[in-house]
Amino acid sequence: MASFGWKRKIGEKVSKASSQQFEAEAADEEDQADDDDTNWVHATKRRKEILLEECVKKSKELKDEGADLAENRRYREAILKWDEALQLTPEDATLYEMKSQVLMSLHEMFPAVHAAEMAVQRNPRSWDAWQTLGRAQLGLGEIALAIRSFQVSLHIFPMNPEVWKEDLSWARKLHEQQKATKTESVQALARGKELAQESIPDYDFESDEIVAVCAAIAEKEKALSAAKTVVIVSASGTVETVTEKDNCRTTPDETLFIRAR
C-alpha cells in the first residue's frame, strides 16, 4: 500500500499547479471583462451625449426658423416648426412661451393659455413666461388670474416697466370695471324685485267692500242664468229676439229654419 503514496503527492502538486494557473487565467479574463464593460458603458454614455447635442442643435435651428416665420406673420408655419422642435427638446420652456404668443395672435385663447402654462411648469422662474400666461388669461376673460400671473412676473423681475405700467395696470382697470358692472347688475335686479312687489296691490279680501262686490256679481250671474235670450230667424228673413224662462220655454212656429242662442 505504501507504493501508492507518491501518486497522491504528485497529484496534489499537479492539482495545486493547475489551480493556480486556472485562477491566474480567470483573473486575466475578469480584468479583460471589466475593461470591456467599462468601455461599453463609456461608449454608450458618449453616444447619448452626442445624440443629445444633436437634438439640442437641431431644436435651436427649428426655433430660429419658427421665429423668422412668426416675424413675417406666418404663424401656422411657425407653430409647426416649434412643435417639431418640442419633439427633440420637450423641456424647452421658451418654445412653449413663443407658441403661446403666436396662438394669441391667432385669437386661439384656450391653446394659448395651455401653452403658457406648460412654459411656466417647465421654468417657474421665467418672468416672460408668467407675463405671457397673464396676457393669455386676460384674453380669455380671467382677469383675477391674469393679475396674479403679472404679480408673479414682477416678483421675479421687479424692474420690468412693461409688466408694471402696461399689463398689470390694464388688468387692474378691467377688474375695477368688472366689479362696478357686477354692482350695477345687482342693484338693478334689486330694483326690479322692489317694483314687482309694489305693482301687486295688497288687497284685503275679507273687507266689507270686497264681500259686497262678490255678492252683487253672484246675484247678477243668478239672474242671467234664470232668463235666457233666443234669436229666431224666420223663413221670410224676420229676426226676432225672445226671452226664454226655465218654467215657460218659447216654442217657435213651423216657419222657423234658423235658431241661434
C-alpha positions as CSV (number, residue, x, y, z in Angstrom):
1,M,0.0,0.0,0.0
2,A,2.9,2.3,0.5
3,S,3.7,2.3,-3.2
4,F,0.7,4.5,-3.9
5,G,1.8,7.3,-1.6
6,W,3.8,9.1,-4.3
7,K,0.9,9.3,-6.6
8,R,-1.1,11.2,-4.1
9,K,1.8,13.6,-3.6
10,I,2.3,14.2,-7.3
11,G,-1.4,14.6,-7.8
12,E,-1.6,17.2,-5.1
13,K,1.3,19.1,-6.7
14,V,-0.3,18.8,-10.2
15,S,-3.7,19.9,-8.8
16,K,-2.2,22.9,-7.0
17,A,-0.3,24.0,-10.1
18,S,-3.4,23.6,-12.3
19,S,-5.5,25.5,-9.8
20,Q,-3.0,28.4,-9.6
21,Q,-2.8,28.6,-13.4
22,F,-6.7,28.5,-13.7
23,E,-7.0,31.2,-11.1
24,A,-4.5,33.4,-13.0
25,E,-6.3,32.9,-16.3
26,A,-9.6,33.6,-14.7
27,A,-8.3,36.8,-13.1
28,D,-7.0,37.9,-16.5
29,E,-10.3,37.1,-18.1
30,E,-12.1,39.0,-15.3
31,D,-9.9,42.1,-15.8
32,Q,-10.5,41.9,-19.5
33,A,-14.2,41.6,-19.0
34,D,-14.2,44.6,-16.6
35,D,-12.3,46.6,-19.2
36,D,-14.9,45.6,-21.9
37,D,-17.8,46.6,-19.6
38,T,-16.2,49.9,-18.8
39,N,-15.5,50.6,-22.4
40,W,-19.1,49.7,-23.3
41,V,-20.6,51.9,-20.7
42,H,-18.4,54.8,-21.7
43,A,-19.2,54.3,-25.3
44,T,-23.0,54.2,-24.6
45,K,-22.8,57.3,-22.5
46,R,-20.8,59.1,-25.1
47,R,-23.3,58.1,-27.8
48,K,-26.1,59.5,-25.6
49,E,-24.3,62.8,-25.2
50,I,-23.7,63.1,-28.9
51,L,-27.4,62.4,-29.6
52,L,-28.5,65.0,-27.1
53,E,-26.2,67.6,-28.5
54,E,-27.5,66.9,-32.0
55,C,-31.1,67.2,-30.7
56,V,-30.4,70.5,-29.0
57,K,-28.6,71.8,-32.1
58,K,-31.5,70.8,-34.4
59,S,-34.1,72.2,-32.0
60,K,-32.3,75.5,-31.9
61,E,-32.3,75.6,-35.7
62,L,-36.1,74.9,-35.8
63,K,-36.7,77.5,-33.1
64,D,-34.9,80.2,-35.1
65,E,-36.7,79.2,-38.2
66,G,-40.1,79.5,-36.4
67,A,-39.1,82.9,-35.0
68,D,-38.4,84.2,-38.5
69,L,-41.7,82.8,-39.8
70,A,-43.6,84.4,-36.8
71,E,-42.0,87.8,-37.5
72,N,-43.3,87.6,-41.1
73,R,-46.8,86.7,-39.7
74,R,-46.6,83.2,-41.0
75,Y,-48.0,81.9,-37.7
76,R,-49.2,78.5,-38.7
77,E,-45.8,77.6,-40.2
78,A,-44.0,78.9,-37.1
79,I,-46.1,76.6,-34.9
80,L,-45.3,73.6,-37.0
81,K,-41.6,74.4,-36.6
82,W,-41.8,74.8,-32.9
83,D,-43.9,71.6,-32.5
84,E,-41.1,69.7,-34.3
85,A,-38.5,71.3,-32.0
86,L,-40.5,70.3,-29.0
87,Q,-40.3,66.7,-30.1
88,L,-36.5,67.0,-29.7
89,T,-36.4,69.1,-26.6
90,P,-39.7,68.8,-24.7
91,E,-38.4,70.6,-21.7
92,D,-37.7,73.9,-23.5
93,A,-39.9,76.5,-21.9
94,T,-39.1,79.1,-24.4
95,L,-40.7,77.1,-27.2
96,Y,-44.0,76.9,-25.3
97,E,-43.8,80.6,-24.5
98,M,-43.3,81.6,-28.1
99,K,-46.0,79.3,-29.2
100,S,-48.4,80.9,-26.8
101,Q,-47.7,84.4,-28.2
102,V,-48.4,83.2,-31.7
103,L,-51.6,81.5,-30.7
104,M,-52.8,84.7,-29.1
105,S,-52.1,86.5,-32.4
106,L,-54.4,83.9,-34.0
107,H,-57.1,84.6,-31.3
108,E,-56.9,81.0,-30.1
109,M,-57.0,81.8,-26.4
110,F,-57.6,78.3,-24.9
111,P,-54.5,76.8,-26.6
112,A,-52.5,79.9,-25.8
113,V,-53.3,79.6,-22.1
114,H,-52.3,75.9,-22.2
115,A,-49.0,76.6,-23.9
116,A,-48.2,79.3,-21.4
117,E,-49.0,77.0,-18.5
118,M,-46.6,74.4,-20.0
119,A,-43.9,77.1,-20.2
120,V,-44.4,78.1,-16.5
121,Q,-44.4,74.4,-15.4
122,R,-41.0,73.8,-17.1
123,N,-39.4,77.1,-15.9
124,P,-41.2,78.7,-13.0
125,R,-38.5,81.3,-12.7
126,S,-39.2,82.7,-16.2
127,W,-40.7,86.1,-15.8
128,D,-41.6,86.4,-19.5
129,A,-43.5,83.0,-19.3
130,W,-45.6,84.4,-16.5
131,Q,-46.2,87.6,-18.4
132,T,-47.3,85.6,-21.5
133,L,-49.6,83.5,-19.3
134,G,-51.2,86.6,-17.8
135,R,-51.9,88.1,-21.2
136,A,-53.4,84.8,-22.4
137,Q,-55.6,84.7,-19.3
138,L,-56.6,88.3,-19.8
139,G,-57.7,87.4,-23.4
140,L,-59.8,84.6,-22.0
141,G,-61.5,86.9,-19.6
142,E,-59.9,85.5,-16.5
143,I,-58.9,88.9,-15.0
144,A,-58.1,87.8,-11.5
145,L,-55.9,85.0,-12.7
146,A,-54.1,87.4,-15.1
147,I,-53.4,89.9,-12.2
148,R,-51.8,87.1,-10.2
149,S,-49.6,86.0,-13.1
150,F,-48.4,89.6,-13.7
151,Q,-47.7,89.9,-10.0
152,V,-45.5,86.7,-10.1
153,S,-43.7,88.1,-13.1
154,L,-42.9,91.3,-11.3
155,H,-41.8,89.3,-8.2
156,I,-39.2,87.5,-10.4
157,F,-38.2,90.7,-12.3
158,P,-39.3,93.8,-10.3
159,M,-37.6,96.3,-12.6
160,N,-39.7,95.3,-15.7
161,P,-41.6,98.5,-16.6
162,E,-43.7,96.8,-19.3
163,V,-45.4,94.5,-16.9
164,W,-45.9,97.2,-14.3
165,K,-47.1,100.1,-16.4
166,E,-49.0,98.2,-19.1
167,D,-50.1,94.7,-18.3
168,L,-50.8,95.0,-14.5
169,S,-52.3,98.5,-14.6
170,W,-54.6,97.5,-17.5
171,A,-55.7,94.3,-15.8
172,R,-56.5,96.2,-12.6
173,K,-58.5,98.7,-14.5
174,L,-60.5,96.0,-16.1
175,H,-61.0,94.4,-12.7
176,E,-62.5,97.6,-11.3
177,Q,-64.8,97.9,-14.3
178,Q,-65.9,94.3,-13.8
179,K,-66.7,95.0,-10.2
180,A,-68.6,98.1,-11.0
181,T,-70.7,96.3,-13.6
182,K,-71.5,93.5,-11.2
183,T,-72.6,96.0,-8.6
184,E,-74.9,97.8,-11.1
185,S,-76.4,94.5,-12.1
186,V,-77.1,93.5,-8.5
187,Q,-78.7,96.9,-7.8
188,A,-80.8,96.8,-11.0
189,L,-82.0,93.3,-10.0
190,A,-82.9,94.5,-6.6
191,R,-84.8,97.5,-8.0
192,G,-86.7,95.2,-10.3
193,K,-87.8,93.0,-7.4
194,E,-89.0,96.0,-5.5
195,L,-91.0,97.3,-8.4
196,A,-92.6,93.9,-9.0
197,Q,-93.6,93.7,-5.3
198,E,-95.0,97.3,-5.4
199,S,-97.1,96.6,-8.6
200,I,-99.1,94.0,-6.8
201,P,-101.7,95.8,-4.6
202,D,-102.3,94.4,-1.1
203,Y,-106.0,93.6,-1.2
204,D,-108.0,92.7,1.9
205,F,-110.2,90.0,0.6
206,E,-112.2,89.9,3.8
207,S,-113.2,93.6,3.8
208,D,-116.9,94.6,3.6
209,E,-116.4,96.2,0.2
210,I,-115.0,93.1,-1.4
211,V,-117.7,90.9,0.1
212,A,-120.4,93.2,-1.2
213,V,-118.9,93.2,-4.7
214,C,-118.7,89.4,-4.8
215,A,-122.4,89.2,-3.6
216,A,-123.5,91.6,-6.4
217,I,-121.7,89.6,-9.1
218,A,-123.3,86.4,-7.8
219,E,-126.8,87.9,-7.9
220,K,-126.2,89.1,-11.5
221,E,-125.0,85.7,-12.6
222,K,-128.0,84.1,-11.0
223,A,-130.4,86.5,-12.9
224,L,-128.7,85.8,-16.2
225,S,-128.9,82.1,-15.7
226,A,-132.6,82.3,-14.9
227,A,-133.5,84.3,-18.1
228,K,-132.0,83.3,-21.4
229,T,-132.4,85.1,-24.8
230,V,-133.1,83.2,-28.0
231,V,-132.7,84.8,-31.5
232,I,-135.2,83.4,-34.1
233,V,-134.9,84.0,-37.8
234,S,-138.0,83.1,-39.8
235,A,-138.1,81.8,-43.4
236,S,-139.1,85.3,-44.6
237,G,-135.9,86.8,-43.1
238,T,-137.5,88.3,-40.0
239,V,-135.2,88.4,-36.9
240,E,-137.0,88.1,-33.5
241,T,-135.4,88.1,-30.0
242,V,-137.4,86.1,-27.5
243,T,-136.7,85.8,-23.8
244,E,-136.8,82.2,-22.5
245,K,-137.5,81.2,-18.9
246,D,-137.0,77.8,-17.3
247,N,-140.6,77.3,-16.5
248,C,-142.0,78.6,-19.8
249,R,-139.9,77.9,-22.9
250,T,-140.9,79.6,-26.1
251,T,-141.6,77.2,-29.0
252,P,-141.1,78.8,-32.4
253,D,-143.6,78.2,-35.2
254,E,-143.2,75.8,-38.1
255,T,-141.8,78.6,-40.3
256,L,-138.6,78.7,-38.2
257,F,-135.5,77.4,-40.0
258,I,-132.6,79.0,-38.1
259,R,-132.3,79.2,-34.4
260,A,-129.3,80.7,-32.6
261,R,-128.5,81.5,-29.0
